[in-house]
Amino acid sequence: MPLIGAIADDLTGATTVGVLLSRSGVKTAAIFGNTGFENRDSLSKYDGLIISSDSRALSKEFAYKEVQKATKNLKALGIAQFSKRTDTTLRGQIGSEIDAMLDELGEEYVAIMVPAMPKSRRIMVGGFSLIEGVPLIKTQVFNDVKTPVRENYIPKLIAQQSKNKVGLITIESVLAGEDSLKKALVEARADNNRIILIDAITDEDIDVISKVLVELQWNVLSVDPGALTEKLALYRKIDKKSKFEKAVENITKNTNKETDKIVIIAAGSATEVTKKQMESLCTDTKNRRIHIDAIQLILNAEDAVPDALVKITDEIQKHPDMKSILIETALEGERINLDLTDKKYNFKSGESSDRINKALGEIVAKLIQALGKEKIAGLYMTGGDTMANVCSRLDVNCIELIDYVIPQTDIGRFVDGEYKDMFFICKGGMTGNDDIVCEIVDRLFNESQRGIEL
């Protein structure tokens, strides 16, 4: 049965932490919401289990309830290590979700929050979050459509969301070594801090934090984007050798062989980073792009979805040498303001975004069904909501995490449903350089061609 249990507030977050565990040798799966627990025998082969609570855009009260329910399900499996996976840009109701897990786990637990992912250039110094050297509130997350972040001092951000006392241990104590950090942690807990934030700049910092926490033998709820969770598994000796590990080490970066398969790309992210990446992809004419009018999907999906499918299948027929088909709604023309669209049509907040993602999921699912499993080299989805909708439409409730192309660009396969064993890659909208999508498409072809027995 699983030994490590983590709760992420969206699906891409679940895959990020799941892949980190998998690369460390912990065979890991992610499941959607609180479904998938009925057949516990199917979970017994995994050492790590990640639940996507899909709670990032919920109110504090509803986020608390979803995470509390997920924690109860993990406890029932006999989990030894608990983790609350946070978004690297700290969106969502993190404080409320920590409260839910602490309330369910009991008074003996303390939350240790290290909101850093150094490999992705996400760090915290003096309690302030920096993304690639830029203050959090100076990035696009300040104007995020659903969950904007307007506070850069993380102890204050979490204290505003949580009922528990929040403390901070700065980088000075971490750099001074294990004894210094241990003393600071003991003092912080003695001061009745139930949530303790710790600065981290490098992977070495997270390594020191993990070693100290294991030495203290506290019951810890790790709160982090994935790096601390991975290190704690290592130092608690939970890591195991994966059957896939050797194969992953030998992955070739050779040019793809000729194939009649294609990669389907669903771009649910509308960030400038994603736009540049997709423009770079389409400089190769074997990667074709179909723009779908977002307003039509919002107001008239019943007609817009079939119309989009006709456009896509026509494009595939015209270009038999196609490598990938990119389906997007926000990378061409003027970007629509979804908040204003909600107000204009008297929708509840976030409904326009939900309608777009649901329609994208419908388009991708119907396209896969029409082309057949054997025609698909793999799926690439950017944006957790898009991926969740695609998986829901394909009746996928569980995914296995395998590896990453770069951190936060995660490779996995479907575990159940008609399209079992199909490979996918998912990525957050603000991750990677301009050429990352070209690498993603090549990697999906490689996975499809190797056909590794998992």
VEXDRENPA-873478 format. One record per residue (C-alpha): residue number from 1; residue in three letters; x, y, z. Coordinates in steps of 0.1 Angstrom, whole numbers, plus 5000, padded with zeros to 4 digits. Last residue first. Layout:
BEGIN
(atom NUM "ala" (X Y Z))
...
REM end
This chain:
BEGIN
(atom 454 "leu" (5057 4994 4828))
(atom 453 "glu" (5065 4976 4796))
(atom 452 "ile" (5083 5002 4775))
(atom 451 "gly" (5067 5009 4741))
(atom 450 "arg" (5099 5025 4727))
(atom 449 "gln" (5081 5041 4698))
(atom 448 "ser" (5054 5059 4719))
(atom 447 "glu" (5079 5071 4744))
(atom 446 "asn" (5102 5085 4717))
(atom 445 "phe" (5073 5101 4699))
(atom 444 "leu" (5062 5118 4731))
(atom 443 "arg" (5098 5130 4737))
(atom 442 "asp" (5099 5146 4702))
(atom 441 "val" (5067 5165 4709))
(atom 440 "ile" (5079 5177 4743))
(atom 439 "glu" (5113 5188 4729))
(atom 438 "cys" (5095 5210 4703))
(atom 437 "val" (5073 5223 4731))
(atom 436 "ile" (5104 5233 4751))
(atom 435 "asp" (5118 5256 4724))
(atom 434 "asp" (5109 5290 4738))
(atom 433 "asn" (5122 5281 4773))
(atom 432 "gly" (5102 5263 4800))
(atom 431 "thr" (5075 5269 4826))
(atom 430 "met" (5049 5297 4828))
(atom 429 "gly" (5018 5278 4815))
(atom 428 "gly" (5023 5247 4836))
(atom 427 "lys" (5031 5215 4818))
(atom 426 "cys" (5015 5182 4810))
(atom 425 "ile" (5029 5153 4790))
(atom 424 "phe" (5009 5123 4780))
(atom 423 "phe" (5014 5086 4772))
(atom 422 "met" (4986 5062 4764))
(atom 421 "asp" (4989 5031 4786))
(atom 420 "lys" (4951 5028 4791))
(atom 419 "tyr" (4931 5046 4764))
(atom 418 "glu" (4898 5027 4771))
(atom 417 "gly" (4900 5035 4808))
(atom 416 "asp" (4926 5030 4834))
(atom 415 "val" (4963 5037 4841))
(atom 414 "phe" (4969 5066 4817))
(atom 413 "arg" (5005 5074 4812))
(atom 412 "gly" (5030 5099 4825))
(atom 411 "ile" (5055 5126 4816))
(atom 410 "asp" (5058 5159 4834))
(atom 409 "thr" (5070 5194 4825))
(atom 408 "gln" (5072 5209 4859))
(atom 407 "pro" (5110 5201 4861))
(atom 406 "ile" (5123 5195 4825))
(atom 405 "val" (5114 5166 4803))
(atom 404 "tyr" (5100 5149 4833))
(atom 403 "asp" (5096 5113 4844))
(atom 402 "ile" (5071 5085 4851))
(atom 401 "leu" (5039 5095 4868))
(atom 400 "glu" (5010 5070 4866))
(atom 399 "ile" (4975 5083 4860))
(atom 398 "cys" (4942 5074 4876))
(atom 397 "asn" (4906 5084 4869))
(atom 396 "val" (4906 5083 4831))
(atom 395 "asp" (4871 5082 4817))
(atom 394 "leu" (4883 5098 4784))
(atom 393 "arg" (4860 5128 4791))
(atom 392 "ser" (4874 5132 4826))
(atom 391 "cys" (4910 5129 4814))
(atom 390 "val" (4904 5157 4788))
(atom 389 "asn" (4887 5179 4814))
(atom 388 "ala" (4915 5174 4840))
(atom 387 "met" (4941 5182 4814))
(atom 386 "thr" (4924 5215 4804))
(atom 385 "asp" (4920 5225 4840))
(atom 384 "gly" (4957 5217 4848))
(atom 383 "gly" (4970 5240 4820))
(atom 382 "thr" (4992 5229 4791))
(atom 381 "met" (4983 5195 4776))
(atom 380 "tyr" (5005 5173 4755))
(atom 379 "leu" (4989 5141 4743))
(atom 378 "gly" (5007 5110 4728))
(atom 377 "ala" (5018 5093 4697))
(atom 376 "ile" (4981 5090 4687))
(atom 375 "lys" (4971 5070 4655))
(atom 374 "glu" (4969 5036 4674))
(atom 373 "lys" (4944 5050 4699))
(atom 372 "gly" (4918 5058 4672))
(atom 371 "leu" (4914 5090 4651))
(atom 370 "ala" (4877 5096 4660))
(atom 369 "gln" (4881 5087 4696))
(atom 368 "ile" (4912 5109 4700))
(atom 367 "leu" (4894 5138 4682))
(atom 366 "lys" (4863 5134 4704))
(atom 365 "ala" (4884 5135 4735))
(atom 364 "val" (4904 5166 4723))
(atom 363 "ile" (4873 5185 4714))
(atom 362 "glu" (4854 5176 4746))
(atom 361 "gly" (4884 5186 4768))
(atom 360 "leu" (4886 5219 4749))
(atom 359 "ala" (4849 5225 4755))
(atom 358 "lys" (4853 5219 4792))
(atom 357 "asn" (4883 5242 4793))
(atom 356 "ile" (4864 5270 4775))
(atom 355 "arg" (4833 5266 4797))
(atom 354 "asp" (4854 5267 4829))
(atom 353 "ser" (4872 5299 4818))
(atom 352 "ser" (4838 5316 4811))
(atom 351 "glu" (4825 5303 4844))
(atom 350 "gly" (4853 5318 4865))
(atom 349 "ser" (4831 5342 4885))
(atom 348 "lys" (4794 5334 4880))
(atom 347 "phe" (4780 5343 4846))
(atom 346 "asn" (4759 5374 4840))
(atom 345 "tyr" (4769 5375 4803))
(atom 344 "lys" (4789 5408 4804))
(atom 343 "lys" (4801 5401 4840))
(atom 342 "asp" (4817 5367 4830))
(atom 341 "thr" (4831 5382 4799))
(atom 340 "leu" (4847 5410 4819))
(atom 339 "asp" (4864 5385 4841))
(atom 338 "leu" (4875 5365 4811))
(atom 337 "asn" (4893 5394 4794))
(atom 336 "ile" (4898 5382 4759))
(atom 335 "arg" (4933 5381 4744))
(atom 334 "glu" (4935 5399 4712))
(atom 333 "gly" (4945 5379 4681))
(atom 332 "glu" (4960 5344 4683))
(atom 331 "leu" (4973 5325 4713))
(atom 330 "ala" (4941 5323 4733))
(atom 329 "thr" (4919 5295 4719))
(atom 328 "glu" (4943 5267 4711))
(atom 327 "ile" (4944 5233 4694))
(atom 326 "leu" (4979 5224 4682))
(atom 325 "ile" (4982 5194 4658))
(atom 324 "ser" (5015 5175 4659))
(atom 323 "lys" (5038 5156 4636))
(atom 322 "met" (5020 5161 4603))
(atom 321 "asp" (5032 5142 4573))
(atom 320 "pro" (4997 5135 4561))
(atom 319 "his" (4990 5172 4559))
(atom 318 "lys" (4956 5179 4541))
(atom 317 "gln" (4939 5151 4560))
(atom 316 "ile" (4951 5165 4594))
(atom 315 "glu" (4939 5200 4585))
(atom 314 "asp" (4905 5186 4575))
(atom 313 "thr" (4903 5167 4608))
(atom 312 "ile" (4910 5199 4628))
(atom 311 "lys" (4886 5221 4609))
(atom 310 "val" (4858 5195 4612))
(atom 309 "leu" (4865 5191 4649))
(atom 308 "ala" (4862 5228 4655))
(atom 307 "asp" (4828 5230 4638))
(atom 306 "pro" (4816 5200 4660))
(atom 305 "val" (4828 5219 4692))
(atom 304 "ala" (4814 5253 4681))
(atom 303 "asp" (4779 5241 4676))
(atom 302 "glu" (4771 5228 4711))
(atom 301 "ala" (4798 5250 4725))
(atom 300 "asn" (4777 5281 4718))
(atom 299 "leu" (4784 5309 4743))
(atom 298 "ile" (4817 5300 4758))
(atom 297 "leu" (4831 5280 4729))
(atom 296 "gln" (4820 5307 4705))
(atom 295 "ile" (4837 5333 4727))
(atom 294 "ala" (4869 5313 4727))
(atom 293 "asp" (4872 5312 4689))
(atom 292 "ile" (4892 5282 4679))
(atom 291 "his" (4927 5285 4665))
(atom 290 "ile" (4941 5254 4648))
(atom 289 "arg" (4979 5251 4645))
(atom 288 "arg" (5000 5226 4625))
(atom 287 "asn" (5034 5211 4634))
(atom 286 "lys" (5049 5197 4603))
(atom 285 "thr" (5053 5233 4591))
(atom 284 "asp" (5082 5237 4616))
(atom 283 "thr" (5080 5274 4627))
(atom 282 "cys" (5049 5262 4645))
(atom 281 "leu" (5068 5250 4676))
(atom 280 "ser" (5085 5284 4680))
(atom 279 "glu" (5051 5301 4679))
(atom 278 "met" (5038 5276 4705))
(atom 277 "gln" (5066 5284 4729))
(atom 276 "lys" (5061 5322 4724))
(atom 275 "lys" (5024 5319 4732))
(atom 274 "thr" (5030 5297 4762))
(atom 273 "val" (5054 5322 4778))
(atom 272 "glu" (5029 5350 4770))
(atom 271 "thr" (5004 5332 4791))
(atom 270 "ala" (4971 5319 4777))
(atom 269 "ser" (4972 5284 4790))
(atom 268 "gly" (4946 5258 4778))
(atom 267 "ala" (4968 5247 4749))
(atom 266 "ala" (4957 5213 4738))
(atom 265 "ile" (4983 5195 4718))
(atom 264 "ile" (4977 5162 4700))
(atom 263 "val" (5008 5143 4689))
(atom 262 "ile" (5006 5125 4656))
(atom 261 "lys" (5012 5090 4644))
(atom 260 "asp" (5021 5081 4608))
(atom 259 "thr" (5057 5074 4618))
(atom 258 "glu" (5092 5082 4604))
(atom 257 "lys" (5118 5077 4632))
(atom 256 "asn" (5122 5105 4656))
(atom 255 "thr" (5156 5123 4659))
(atom 254 "asn" (5177 5108 4686))
(atom 253 "lys" (5174 5120 4722))
(atom 252 "thr" (5177 5086 4736))
(atom 251 "ile" (5164 5076 4770))
(atom 250 "asn" (5189 5054 4788))
(atom 249 "glu" (5183 5067 4823))
(atom 248 "val" (5146 5064 4819))
(atom 247 "ala" (5150 5027 4810))
(atom 246 "lys" (5169 5021 4842))
(atom 245 "glu" (5143 5038 4863))
(atom 244 "phe" (5112 5021 4849))
(atom 243 "lys" (5112 4992 4872))
(atom 242 "ser" (5115 5016 4900))
(atom 241 "lys" (5140 5012 4928))
(atom 240 "lys" (5125 5022 4962))
(atom 239 "asp" (5126 5054 4982))
(atom 238 "ile" (5109 5053 5016))
(atom 237 "lys" (5143 5055 5033))
(atom 236 "arg" (5132 5085 5055))
(atom 235 "tyr" (5160 5104 5040))
(atom 234 "leu" (5149 5099 5004))
(atom 233 "ala" (5112 5104 5011))
(atom 232 "leu" (5120 5136 5029))
(atom 231 "lys" (5140 5147 4999))
(atom 230 "glu" (5111 5142 4975))
(atom 229 "thr" (5086 5160 4997))
(atom 228 "leu" (5110 5189 5001))
(atom 227 "ala" (5114 5193 4963))
(atom 226 "gly" (5077 5189 4955))
(atom 225 "pro" (5060 5224 4954))
(atom 224 "asp" (5061 5226 4992))
(atom 223 "val" (5041 5219 5024))
(atom 222 "ser" (5055 5190 5043))
(atom 221 "leu" (5032 5178 5071))
(atom 220 "val" (5057 5167 5097))
(atom 219 "asn" (5053 5143 5127))
(atom 218 "trp" (5087 5151 5142))
(atom 217 "gln" (5116 5128 5143))
(atom 216 "leu" (5140 5156 5149))
(atom 215 "glu" (5167 5138 5128))
(atom 214 "val" (5142 5135 5099))
(atom 213 "leu" (5135 5172 5100))
(atom 212 "val" (5172 5180 5102))
(atom 211 "lys" (5180 5159 5071))
(atom 210 "ser" (5151 5175 5051))
(atom 209 "ile" (5162 5211 5059))
(atom 208 "val" (5198 5204 5049))
(atom 207 "asp" (5187 5189 5016))
(atom 206 "ile" (5164 5218 5009))
(atom 205 "asp" (5193 5241 5014))
(atom 204 "glu" (5215 5220 4990))
(atom 203 "asp" (5187 5222 4964))
(atom 202 "thr" (5193 5259 4964))
(atom 201 "ile" (5176 5291 4976))
(atom 200 "ala" (5156 5280 5006))
(atom 199 "asp" (5138 5300 5033))
(atom 198 "ile" (5117 5281 5059))
(atom 197 "leu" (5081 5286 5068))
(atom 196 "ile" (5068 5271 5100))
(atom 195 "ile" (5030 5265 5103))
(atom 194 "arg" (5019 5254 5138))
(atom 193 "asn" (5039 5282 5155))
(atom 192 "asn" (5034 5277 5192))
(atom 191 "asp" (5066 5296 5202))
(atom 190 "ala" (5081 5262 5212))
(atom 189 "arg" (5077 5252 5175))
(atom 188 "ala" (5098 5282 5164))
(atom 187 "glu" (5124 5275 5191))
(atom 186 "val" (5127 5239 5181))
(atom 185 "leu" (5130 5249 5144))
(atom 184 "ala" (5157 5275 5151))
(atom 183 "lys" (5178 5251 5171))
(atom 182 "lys" (5175 5224 5144))
(atom 181 "leu" (5185 5251 5118))
(atom 180 "ser" (5216 5261 5137))
(atom 179 "asp" (5226 5225 5143))
(atom 178 "glu" (5221 5216 5107))
(atom 177 "gly" (5242 5244 5092))
(atom 176 "ala" (5247 5281 5093))
(atom 175 "leu" (5232 5284 5057))
(atom 174 "val" (5198 5273 5070))
(atom 173 "ser" (5198 5297 5100))
(atom 172 "glu" (5207 5326 5077))
(atom 171 "ile" (5181 5316 5051))
(atom 170 "thr" (5153 5327 5074))
(atom 169 "ile" (5131 5307 5097))
(atom 168 "leu" (5095 5321 5096))
(atom 167 "gly" (5065 5315 5119))
(atom 166 "val" (5028 5312 5112))
(atom 165 "lys" (5001 5308 5139))
(atom 164 "asn" (4971 5288 5127))
(atom 163 "lys" (4938 5301 5115))
(atom 162 "ser" (4951 5302 5079))
(atom 161 "gln" (4945 5324 5048))
(atom 160 "gln" (4958 5358 5060))
(atom 159 "ala" (4986 5341 5079))
(atom 158 "ile" (4997 5323 5046))
(atom 157 "leu" (5000 5356 5027))
(atom 156 "lys" (5017 5373 5057))
(atom 155 "pro" (5043 5346 5060))
(atom 154 "ile" (5047 5347 5022))
(atom 153 "tyr" (5057 5383 5018))
(atom 152 "asn" (5048 5389 4981))
(atom 151 "glu" (5011 5396 4984))
(atom 150 "arg" (4988 5402 4954))
(atom 149 "val" (4985 5366 4940))
(atom 148 "pro" (4958 5362 4914))
(atom 147 "thr" (4936 5331 4914))
(atom 146 "lys" (4912 5329 4885))
(atom 145 "val" (4925 5351 4857))
(atom 144 "asp" (4960 5356 4870))
(atom 143 "asn" (4969 5393 4871))
(atom 142 "phe" (4995 5391 4898))
(atom 141 "val" (5005 5357 4885))
(atom 140 "gln" (5020 5374 4854))
(atom 139 "thr" (5051 5383 4874))
(atom 138 "lys" (5058 5414 4895))
(atom 137 "ile" (5038 5401 4924))
(atom 136 "leu" (5062 5371 4927))
(atom 135 "pro" (5094 5392 4929))
(atom 134 "val" (5116 5385 4899))
(atom 133 "gly" (5148 5364 4902))
(atom 132 "glu" (5135 5336 4881))
(atom 131 "ile" (5104 5336 4903))
(atom 130 "leu" (5111 5351 4937))
(atom 129 "ser" (5091 5347 4969))
(atom 128 "phe" (5098 5369 5000))
(atom 127 "gly" (5101 5353 5034))
(atom 126 "gly" (5137 5365 5039))
(atom 125 "val" (5146 5346 5007))
(atom 124 "met" (5122 5322 4990))
(atom 123 "ile" (5130 5304 4957))
(atom 122 "arg" (5115 5294 4923))
(atom 121 "arg" (5142 5290 4897))
(atom 120 "ser" (5127 5258 4883))
(atom 119 "lys" (5155 5237 4896))
(atom 118 "pro" (5154 5257 4928))
(atom 117 "met" (5117 5247 4936))
(atom 116 "ala" (5110 5267 4968))
(atom 115 "pro" (5079 5272 4989))
(atom 114 "val" (5094 5254 5020))
(atom 113 "met" (5065 5250 5044))
(atom 112 "ile" (5068 5228 5075))
(atom 111 "ala" (5034 5220 5089))
(atom 110 "val" (5034 5205 5124))
(atom 109 "tyr" (5016 5173 5134))
(atom 108 "glu" (5011 5161 5170))
(atom 107 "glu" (4978 5181 5172))
(atom 106 "gly" (4960 5158 5147))
(atom 105 "leu" (4961 5147 5111))
(atom 104 "glu" (4926 5159 5102))
(atom 103 "asp" (4930 5193 5117))
(atom 102 "leu" (4965 5196 5102))
(atom 101 "met" (4952 5186 5067))
(atom 100 "ala" (4923 5211 5067))
(atom 99 "asp" (4945 5239 5082))
(atom 98 "ile" (4970 5234 5054))
(atom 97 "glu" (4942 5237 5029))
(atom 96 "ser" (4930 5269 5045))
(atom 95 "gly" (4965 5284 5043))
(atom 94 "ile" (4970 5273 5007))
(atom 93 "gln" (4938 5288 4993))
(atom 92 "gly" (4950 5292 4957))
(atom 91 "arg" (4981 5306 4940))
(atom 90 "leu" (5015 5303 4955))
(atom 89 "thr" (5035 5307 4923))
(atom 88 "thr" (5052 5273 4927))
(atom 87 "asp" (5017 5259 4934))
(atom 86 "thr" (5017 5240 4967))
(atom 85 "arg" (5017 5203 4974))
(atom 84 "lys" (5005 5194 5008))
(atom 83 "ser" (5025 5164 5019))
(atom 82 "phe" (5020 5134 5043))
(atom 81 "gln" (5044 5107 5050))
(atom 80 "ala" (5035 5073 5066))
(atom 79 "ile" (5002 5067 5048))
(atom 78 "gly" (4980 5039 5063))
(atom 77 "leu" (4954 5038 5035))
(atom 76 "ala" (4926 5052 5057))
(atom 75 "lys" (4948 5083 5064))
(atom 74 "leu" (4949 5090 5026))
(atom 73 "asn" (4911 5089 5024))
(atom 72 "lys" (4907 5112 5054))
(atom 71 "thr" (4932 5136 5039))
(atom 70 "ala" (4912 5138 5007))
(atom 69 "lys" (4880 5146 5026))
(atom 68 "gln" (4898 5174 5045))
(atom 67 "val" (4912 5187 5012))
(atom 66 "glu" (4878 5190 4997))
(atom 65 "lys" (4862 5206 5028))
(atom 64 "tyr" (4890 5232 5032))
(atom 63 "ala" (4888 5242 4996))
(atom 62 "phe" (4851 5247 5000))
(atom 61 "glu" (4855 5270 5030))
(atom 60 "lys" (4884 5289 5016))
(atom 59 "ser" (4866 5295 4983))
(atom 58 "leu" (4875 5274 4953))
(atom 57 "ala" (4899 5283 4925))
(atom 56 "arg" (4927 5261 4937))
(atom 55 "ser" (4905 5232 4948))
(atom 54 "asp" (4909 5205 4921))
(atom 53 "ser" (4917 5181 4949))
(atom 52 "ser" (4943 5163 4929))
(atom 51 "ile" (4953 5133 4950))
(atom 50 "ile" (4989 5120 4949))
(atom 49 "leu" (4998 5084 4959))
(atom 48 "gly" (5033 5071 4964))
(atom 47 "asp" (5044 5035 4970))
(atom 46 "tyr" (5021 5022 4943))
(atom 45 "lys" (5013 4985 4938))
(atom 44 "ser" (4985 4986 4964))
(atom 43 "leu" (4965 5012 4945))
(atom 42 "ser" (4946 4987 4923))
(atom 41 "asp" (4937 4967 4955))
(atom 40 "arg" (4921 4998 4969))
(atom 39 "asn" (4892 4995 4944))
(atom 38 "glu" (4868 5021 4959))
(atom 37 "phe" (4895 5047 4963))
(atom 36 "gly" (4894 5059 4927))
(atom 35 "thr" (4874 5090 4933))
(atom 34 "asn" (4883 5116 4959))
(atom 33 "gly" (4895 5141 4934))
(atom 32 "phe" (4913 5127 4904))
(atom 31 "ile" (4941 5102 4911))
(atom 30 "ala" (4978 5104 4908))
(atom 29 "ala" (5002 5075 4908))
(atom 28 "thr" (5037 5069 4921))
(atom 27 "lys" (5064 5042 4921))
(atom 26 "val" (5090 5057 4944))
(atom 25 "gly" (5124 5054 4927))
(atom 24 "ser" (5136 5090 4930))
(atom 23 "arg" (5124 5097 4895))
(atom 22 "ser" (5090 5085 4906))
(atom 21 "leu" (5089 5109 4936))
(atom 20 "leu" (5098 5139 4914))
(atom 19 "val" (5072 5127 4889))
(atom 18 "gly" (5045 5126 4915))
(atom 17 "val" (5053 5161 4928))
(atom 16 "thr" (5049 5176 4893))
(atom 15 "thr" (5020 5153 4883))
(atom 14 "ala" (4999 5165 4913))
(atom 13 "gly" (5006 5201 4906))
(atom 12 "thr" (4996 5197 4870))
(atom 11 "leu" (4963 5182 4883))
(atom 10 "asp" (4953 5209 4906))
(atom 9 "asp" (4952 5217 4944))
(atom 8 "ala" (4977 5190 4952))
(atom 7 "ile" (4974 5165 4980))
(atom 6 "ala" (5002 5141 4989))
(atom 5 "gly" (5004 5106 5003))
(atom 4 "ile" (5036 5086 5008))
(atom 3 "leu" (5036 5050 5021))
(atom 2 "pro" (5011 5036 4995))
(atom 1 "met" (5000 5000 5000))
REM end
